[in-house]
Amino acid sequence: MNFNISIVRDAEMKVTNLMEQIVEDVLQEQWQNLNLACTCEICRNDILAVTLNALPPRYVAHERGRVIVQARMMHEQMKADVLREVARAAGIVGAKPSHE
């Protein structure tokens, strides 16, 4: 079997994981509330990575997909899930930072 699949990509189209932006936004909003011993960029990125690894990705390929995912983010349960994972990740990173 030979499948010829051609993907037509719009010059403006780029597949992105919108969850990255969602988590970054929540992390920025809650940064002062996390009461971290270390607030360096390394710890911030570690919190971001741990959080993203715990949440399902939300890939979008066009603006319509972005709007749909952002609309879902307005749902209180999704916001609570992201916030819970940010707090959990902050606890993990705070207890054992990847630097000394």
BAMIRO-603791 format. One record per atom (N, C-alpha, C): y, x, z; residue number from 1; atom name; residue in three letters. Coordinates in pm, 1 decimal, decimal comma, padded with zeros to 6 digits. Example, Ala and Ser with C-alpha at 12.3 -4.5 7.8 and 13.67 -1.06 7.14 Angstrom:
<nodes>
        v        u        w resi name resn
 -00569,0  01319,0  00780,0    1    N  ALA
 -00450,0  01230,0  00780,0    1   CA  ALA
 -00330,0  01320,0  00780,0    1    C  ALA
 -00225,0  01285,0  00708,0    2    N  SER
 -00106,0  01367,0  00714,0    2   CA  SER
  00003,0  01290,0  00787,0    2    C  SER
</nodes>
This chain:
<nodes>
        v        u        w resi name resn
 -00117,0  00083,7  00000,0    1    N  MET
  00000,0  00000,0  00000,0    1   CA  MET
  00123,6  00088,4  00000,0    1    C  MET
  00214,6  00054,8 -00085,1    2    N  ASN
  00337,6  00131,1 -00093,6    2   CA  ASN
  00454,6  00036,5 -00071,4    2    C  ASN
  00526,2  00061,5  00032,7    3    N  PHE
  00642,5 -00020,4  00063,3    3   CA  PHE
  00767,5  00057,8  00029,2    3    C  PHE
  00845,0  00002,7 -00057,5    4    N  ASN
  00974,4  00062,7 -00088,3    4   CA  ASN
  01081,1 -00019,5 -00017,5    4    C  ASN
  01136,1  00039,3  00082,5    5    N  ILE
  01238,5 -00029,2  00159,5    5   CA  ILE
  01369,1  00045,1  00139,5    5    C  ILE
  01465,3 -00026,8  00092,9    6    N  SER
  01596,9  00035,8  00080,8    6   CA  SER
  01691,6 -00034,9  00176,4    6    C  SER
  01761,1  00043,3  00250,9    7    N  ILE
  01855,7 -00010,4  00346,9    7   CA  ILE
  01995,0  00011,2  00291,1    7    C  ILE
  02063,4 -00097,2  00272,4    8    N  VAL
  02200,1 -00089,2  00223,3    8   CA  VAL
  02291,0 -00086,8  00345,0    8    C  VAL
  02365,9  00018,0  00354,8    9    N  ARG
  02455,6  00030,9  00469,3    9   CA  ARG
  02599,9  00019,9  00424,1    9    C  ARG
  02667,1 -00064,6  00490,0   10    N  ASP
  02809,5 -00080,3  00468,3   10   CA  ASP
  02878,7  00045,2  00520,4   10    C  ASP
  02986,4  00084,8  00458,3   11    N  ALA
  03059,1  00203,4  00503,8   11   CA  ALA
  03105,4  00186,9  00648,1   11    C  ALA
  03130,2  00064,6  00689,2   12    N  GLU
  03177,4  00037,1  00824,3   12   CA  GLU
  03063,5  00012,4  00922,8   12    C  GLU
  02942,4 -00006,3  00874,9   13    N  MET
  02831,4 -00044,0  00960,1   13   CA  MET
  02770,0  00077,4  01027,8   13    C  MET
  02753,1  00067,5  01158,1   14    N  LYS
  02690,5  00173,6  01235,0   14   CA  LYS
  02609,6  00107,9  01345,8   14    C  LYS
  02484,4  00145,5  01357,9   15    N  VAL
  02400,6  00090,0  01463,3   15   CA  VAL
  02438,6  00158,7  01594,1   15    C  VAL
  02472,4  00078,3  01692,7   16    N  THR
  02509,4  00132,9  01823,0   16   CA  THR
  02443,1  00053,2  01933,7   16    C  THR
  02423,8  00119,9  02046,5   17    N  ASN
  02371,6  00054,1  02165,3   17   CA  ASN
  02492,1  00006,7  02245,7   17    C  ASN
  02522,0 -00120,3  02235,2   18    N  LEU
  02638,7 -00175,4  02302,3   18   CA  LEU
  02626,1 -00167,4  02453,9   18    C  LEU
  02504,3 -00155,4  02505,0   19    N  MET
  02485,4 -00144,1  02649,2   19   CA  MET
  02556,8 -00020,4  02703,7   19    C  MET
  02570,3  00084,2  02621,4   20    N  GLU
  02642,6  00204,1  02666,0   20   CA  GLU
  02785,8  00169,4  02703,6   20    C  GLU
  02853,1  00095,1  02618,9   21    N  GLN
  02991,9  00057,9  02647,5   21   CA  GLN
  03000,2 -00037,7  02765,1   21    C  GLN
  02905,1 -00130,5  02773,9   22    N  ILE
  02903,7 -00226,2  02884,2   22   CA  ILE
  02889,2 -00152,7  03016,5   22    C  ILE
  02793,9 -00059,2  03023,5   23    N  VAL
  02771,2  00015,6  03147,5   23   CA  VAL
  02892,3  00103,8  03179,5   23    C  VAL
  02948,3  00168,7  03078,7   24    N  GLU
  03067,7  00250,7  03102,7   24   CA  GLU
  03181,3  00166,1  03159,0   24    C  GLU
  03199,5  00046,3  03106,1   25    N  ASP
  03305,5 -00042,2  03155,1   25   CA  ASP
  03281,1 -00082,1  03300,3   25    C  ASP
  03158,1 -00121,1  03332,3   26    N  VAL
  03125,4 -00160,5  03469,6   26   CA  VAL
  03140,5 -00041,0  03563,3   26    C  VAL
  03094,2  00074,7  03520,6   27    N  LEU
  03106,5  00195,4  03602,6   27   CA  LEU
  03253,6  00226,4  03629,8   27    C  LEU
  03336,4  00215,6  03528,3   28    N  GLN
  03480,5  00240,3  03545,6   28   CA  GLN
  03541,7  00139,7  03643,3   28    C  GLN
  03505,0  00012,7  03628,5   29    N  GLU
  03558,7 -00092,0  03715,9   29   CA  GLU
  03516,6 -00073,1  03861,1   29    C  GLU
  03394,5 -00026,5  03882,4   30    N  GLN
  03337,7 -00017,9  04016,9   30   CA  GLN
  03343,4  00122,2  04077,9   30    C  GLN
  03396,4  00219,0  04005,7   31    N  TRP
  03392,8  00360,0  04047,5   31   CA  TRP
  03440,5  00378,5  04191,6   31    C  TRP
  03552,6  00320,3  04228,2   32    N  GLN
  03607,9  00337,1  04363,2   32   CA  GLN
  03520,9  00269,0  04469,2   32    C  GLN
  03448,9  00165,7  04431,9   33    N  ASN
  03365,3  00092,2  04527,1   33   CA  ASN
  03231,9  00159,4  04555,4   33    C  ASN
  03196,1  00259,7  04475,9   34    N  LEU
  03064,9  00323,2  04491,4   34   CA  LEU
  03060,6  00422,5  04607,0   34    C  LEU
  03175,3  00463,9  04657,7   35    N  ASN
  03183,0  00555,6  04772,4   35   CA  ASN
  03094,4  00677,9  04755,4   35    C  ASN
  03113,0  00748,5  04646,6   36    N  LEU
  03032,3  00866,2  04616,4   36   CA  LEU
  03088,1  00990,0  04685,2   36    C  LEU
  02998,1  01076,5  04731,1   37    N  ALA
  03040,3  01203,4  04790,3   37   CA  ALA
  03097,9  01294,4  04682,5   37    C  ALA
  03043,1  01287,2  04562,3   38    N  CYS
  03089,1  01369,7  04451,2   38   CA  CYS
  03127,6  01278,3  04335,1   38    C  CYS
  03245,2  01300,1  04282,4   39    N  THR
  03293,0  01217,2  04171,6   39   CA  THR
  03315,8  01299,8  04045,4   39    C  THR
  03241,4  01409,2  04032,8   40    N  CYS
  03258,5  01495,9  03915,9   40   CA  CYS
  03199,0  01430,5  03790,6   40    C  CYS
  03230,9  01487,7  03676,5   41    N  GLU
  03184,5  01435,5  03548,0   41   CA  GLU
  03032,4  01444,0  03534,9   41    C  GLU
  02972,2  01546,8  03593,5   42    N  ILE
  02825,9  01560,8  03588,0   42   CA  ILE
  02760,3  01443,0  03659,0   42    C  ILE
  02806,1  01411,8  03778,9   43    N  CYS
  02748,3  01299,4  03853,9   43   CA  CYS
  02774,9  01166,5  03783,5   43    C  CYS
  02894,6  01151,8  03728,0   44    N  ARG
  02926,4  01029,3  03654,4   44   CA  ARG
  02831,1  01011,2  03536,5   44    C  ARG
  02809,3  01116,6  03461,0   45    N  ASN
  02718,0  01108,6  03346,6   45   CA  ASN
  02574,2  01084,7  03391,0   45    C  ASN
  02534,7  01143,4  03504,1   46    N  ASP
  02400,1  01118,7  03556,6   46   CA  ASP
  02383,5  00971,7  03595,3   46    C  ASP
  02484,5  00914,1  03658,9   47    N  ILE
  02479,6  00771,8  03695,0   47   CA  ILE
  02469,9  00686,6  03568,9   47    C  ILE
  02547,2  00721,1  03469,6   48    N  LEU
  02543,6  00649,6  03342,2   48   CA  LEU
  02404,5  00656,2  03279,6   48    C  LEU
  02344,7  00774,8  03277,6   49    N  ALA
  02212,1  00792,8  03216,8   49   CA  ALA
  02103,9  00717,7  03293,6   49    C  ALA
  02105,4  00727,7  03426,3   50    N  VAL
  02004,3  00658,2  03507,4   50   CA  VAL
  02017,3  00507,1  03487,6   50    C  VAL
  02139,6  00458,4  03484,9   51    N  THR
  02162,3  00314,9  03464,3   51   CA  THR
  02111,3  00270,1  03327,9   51    C  THR
  02147,6  00343,8  03223,6   52    N  LEU
  02106,0  00305,5  03088,1   52   CA  LEU
  01954,6  00309,7  03071,8   52    C  LEU
  01888,4  00402,9  03138,9   53    N  ASN
  01742,6  00409,6  03129,9   53   CA  ASN
  01675,2  00291,3  03198,4   53    C  ASN
  01745,0  00226,3  03290,4   54    N  ALA
  01687,1  00113,1  03363,1   54   CA  ALA
  01714,2 -00021,5  03295,6   54    C  ALA
  01807,6 -00023,9  03202,4   55    N  LEU
  01845,6 -00149,9  03137,6   55   CA  LEU
  01796,3 -00154,1  02993,4   55    C  LEU
  01768,3 -00273,5  02942,6   56    N  PRO
  01727,4 -00283,0  02801,5   56   CA  PRO
  01845,5 -00252,7  02709,9   56    C  PRO
  01821,1 -00180,5  02601,1   57    N  PRO
  01930,4 -00152,8  02507,6   57   CA  PRO
  01974,0 -00280,8  02437,1   57    C  PRO
  02095,3 -00280,8  02391,7   58    N  ARG
  02149,7 -00393,3  02314,7   58   CA  ARG
  02207,8 -00335,9  02186,0   58    C  ARG
  02120,1 -00314,8  02087,8   59    N  TYR
  02162,9 -00255,6  01961,3   59   CA  TYR
  02230,0 -00359,8  01873,1   59    C  TYR
  02339,1 -00319,9  01813,3   60    N  VAL
  02408,9 -00404,8  01717,6   60   CA  VAL
  02437,5 -00322,9  01593,1   60    C  VAL
  02442,3 -00392,6  01479,4   61    N  ALA
  02466,7 -00324,2  01352,5   61   CA  ALA
  02593,0 -00374,9  01283,6   61    C  ALA
  02653,9 -00477,0  01339,7   62    N  HIS
  02774,3 -00531,7  01278,6   62   CA  HIS
  02855,9 -00603,7  01384,7   62    C  HIS
  02973,4 -00640,0  01348,3   63    N  GLU
  03067,6 -00700,7  01443,6   63   CA  GLU
  03015,0 -00831,8  01500,9   63    C  GLU
  02944,9 -00909,8  01421,3   64    N  ARG
  02891,2 -01036,7  01471,5   64   CA  ARG
  02794,6 -01012,3  01586,5   64    C  ARG
  02709,5 -00910,5  01572,2   65    N  GLY
  02617,2 -00876,0  01680,0   65   CA  GLY
  02690,5 -00832,3  01805,1   65    C  GLY
  02797,3 -00757,3  01786,9   66    N  ARG
  02879,1 -00712,2  01900,2   66   CA  ARG
  02936,4 -00832,5  01975,7   66    C  ARG
  02986,0 -00929,6  01902,9   67    N  VAL
  03044,7 -01048,7  01964,6   67   CA  VAL
  02938,7 -01125,4  02042,7   67    C  VAL
  02819,5 -01137,7  01987,2   68    N  ILE
  02711,2 -01210,3  02054,9   68   CA  ILE
  02673,5 -01141,0  02184,9   68    C  ILE
  02655,7 -01009,8  02181,3   69    N  VAL
  02617,9 -00935,7  02302,4   69   CA  VAL
  02729,8 -00943,2  02405,7   69    C  VAL
  02853,1 -00930,0  02362,8   70    N  GLN
  02964,5 -00938,4  02456,9   70   CA  GLN
  02973,9 -01077,6  02518,9   70    C  GLN
  02941,7 -01179,8  02442,8   71    N  ALA
  02941,1 -01315,6  02497,2   71   CA  ALA
  02832,4 -01329,2  02603,3   71    C  ALA
  02717,2 -01269,4  02578,0   72    N  ARG
  02609,2 -01272,7  02677,6   72   CA  ARG
  02649,7 -01198,0  02804,1   72    C  ARG
  02728,1 -01091,7  02788,5   73    N  MET
  02771,7 -01013,8  02903,6   73   CA  MET
  02856,9 -01098,6  02996,5   73    C  MET
  02920,3 -01199,9  02942,2   74    N  MET
  03001,0 -01287,1  03025,8   74   CA  MET
  02913,1 -01372,2  03118,0   74    C  MET
  02785,7 -01380,9  03086,6   75    N  HIS
  02693,0 -01455,0  03171,0   75   CA  HIS
  02679,8 -01380,8  03303,8   75    C  HIS
  02692,8 -01451,4  03412,5   76    N  GLU
  02694,8 -01389,2  03545,4   76   CA  GLU
  02568,1 -01309,7  03576,9   76    C  GLU
  02451,7 -01356,3  03530,3   77    N  GLN
  02327,8 -01285,2  03561,3   77   CA  GLN
  02325,7 -01147,4  03496,4   77    C  GLN
  02371,0 -01137,0  03371,7   78    N  MET
  02371,4 -01007,0  03305,4   78   CA  MET
  02468,9 -00912,2  03374,0   78    C  MET
  02585,7 -00963,1  03412,4   79    N  LYS
  02682,2 -00880,3  03484,4   79   CA  LYS
  02621,9 -00831,1  03615,6   79    C  LYS
  02552,9 -00920,3  03685,4   80    N  ALA
  02490,5 -00883,2  03812,6   80   CA  ALA
  02381,7 -00778,5  03791,8   80    C  ALA
  02303,6 -00792,2  03684,7   81    N  ASP
  02198,4 -00694,4  03655,2   81   CA  ASP
  02256,9 -00556,1  03629,4   81    C  ASP
  02363,5 -00550,8  03551,3   82    N  VAL
  02426,3 -00421,8  03521,0   82   CA  VAL
  02485,7 -00362,0  03647,8   82    C  VAL
  02555,5 -00441,6  03725,5   83    N  LEU
  02616,2 -00392,3  03849,2   83   CA  LEU
  02509,8 -00343,1  03947,0   83    C  LEU
  02400,0 -00416,2  03959,1   84    N  ARG
  02290,9 -00375,0  04047,5   84   CA  ARG
  02236,1 -00239,3  04005,8   84    C  ARG
  02216,0 -00220,0  03876,0   85    N  GLU
  02161,3 -00092,7  03827,7   85   CA  GLU
  02261,1  00021,9  03843,0   85    C  GLU
  02389,5 -00006,0  03826,3   86    N  VAL
  02491,3  00097,4  03849,5   86   CA  VAL
  02487,6  00140,7  03995,8   86    C  VAL
  02481,4  00044,6  04087,4   87    N  ALA
  02477,0  00077,1  04230,5   87   CA  ALA
  02349,8  00153,7  04265,7   87    C  ALA
  02238,1  00113,0  04208,3   88    N  ARG
  02111,3  00182,6  04234,1   88   CA  ARG
  02118,0  00325,7  04182,7   88    C  ARG
  02169,8  00343,3  04062,4   89    N  ALA
  02181,6  00477,0  04003,7   89   CA  ALA
  02276,0  00564,4  04085,5   89    C  ALA
  02384,4  00505,9  04135,0   90    N  ALA
  02478,4  00581,6  04218,4   90   CA  ALA
  02409,4  00629,8  04345,4   90    C  ALA
  02323,0  00547,8  04402,3   91    N  GLY
  02247,5  00588,7  04520,8   91   CA  GLY
  02152,8  00703,2  04491,8   91    C  GLY
  02084,8  00696,4  04378,5   92    N  ILE
  01991,2  00802,3  04338,7   92   CA  ILE
  02065,8  00933,1  04316,0   92    C  ILE
  02172,0  00927,8  04238,0   93    N  VAL
  02247,9  01049,0  04205,6   93   CA  VAL
  02318,4  01102,4  04329,9   93    C  VAL
  02372,1  01013,3  04411,5   94    N  GLY
  02440,3  01056,1  04533,7   94   CA  GLY
  02347,5  01124,9  04632,0   94    C  GLY
  02222,7  01077,6  04639,3   95    N  ALA
  02125,6  01136,7  04731,6   95   CA  ALA
  02078,0  01273,4  04685,5   95    C  ALA
  02074,3  01292,9  04555,1   96    N  LYS
  02026,3  01420,4  04502,7   96   CA  LYS
  02100,0  01454,1  04373,6   96    C  LYS
  02222,8  01505,3  04385,9   97    N  PRO
  02298,5  01541,6  04265,7   97   CA  PRO
  02227,3  01651,6  04187,3   97    C  PRO
  02249,5  01654,1  04057,3   98    N  SER
  02182,2  01754,1  03973,2   98   CA  SER
  02252,2  01889,5  03978,4   98    C  SER
  02353,2  01901,0  04061,0   99    N  HIS
  02424,2  02028,9  04078,7   99   CA  HIS
  02442,9  02054,4  04227,9   99    C  HIS
  02482,5  02171,9  04260,3  100    N  GLU
  02509,7  02206,2  04401,7  100   CA  GLU
  02650,0  02253,9  04418,4  100    C  GLU
</nodes>
